[in-house]
Amino acid sequence: MNTQAGDHTLIARALADNLKALRERQGLSINALARLAGIGKATLSVLEGGTGNPNIETIWALADALKVPFGQLLDTTAPQARVVRRGESISIDTGDRSITAGLLSSRTNRGAFELYQFDLARGAQRIAEAHTKGTMEHLFVRKGRLIAGPETHPFELRAGDLASFPADVPHVYAAPDTDVATLIIMDYR
C-alpha cells in the first residue's frame, strides 16, 4: 500500500490499533492470526507495532483471516471534521499503473445513508439545519470551488477534495465564484 508521506503514521497507527483489537476480540494469538493470514509472525508483530508499511495483499489477507471488511483495518472512526485534499487519499497499489484507487473514507458499522448529487450555481449559498444527532456528512467536490462545513468552521474545497464533518450542527454550502458540482453521503449512525 502506498501512502502520501503525511498519511503513513496515521494509517500505520490505525492499522496497528485495529489489528490488535480485532485479534484480541477474536481470541487469536499473533501466531494464530499470522497462520490464518498466511503471513509471517514477524510481519504481523511489526504491523501491530505501528511501524509496518504493508502491501494491499497483506491487508486483504488479514481482513479475510479476521472476517472483516478491508476498510475496517484502516478505519480511524473518530467522528471529527477532516478534509481530504485531491491526491491525499490513501493510495492503494493495484499493481497496474493504468488503474488508480484511493480510499477516501470508510465506515464499517451498520447504519442508514443517503447519497446526493448537490450542485450550486455561482453565488448560491445555503445554510442547512442540524440533522439527527450523530449524523456525519461526506462531501466530495467534483467541480468548482466550494465553502462548506460546520457553520462555525467551514472549509474551502476545490474539485477533487473531500470533507467529512458532523452534520448534527448547522452547516453551510456556498459557491462564491464558480458553479459547483458535488456528491454528498449523509451517514446516519
ABEGO torsion letter per residue (X at the ends): XBBBAAAAAAAAAAAAAAAAAAAAAAGBBAAAAAAAAGBBAAAAAAAAAGABBBBAAAAAAAAAAAGBBAAAAABAGBBBBBBBBBGABBBBBAGBAABBBBBABBBABBEBBBBBBBBBBBGBBBBBBBBBBGBBBBBBBABEBBBBEBAABBBBBBBGBBBBBBAABBBBBBBAABBBBBBBBBBBX
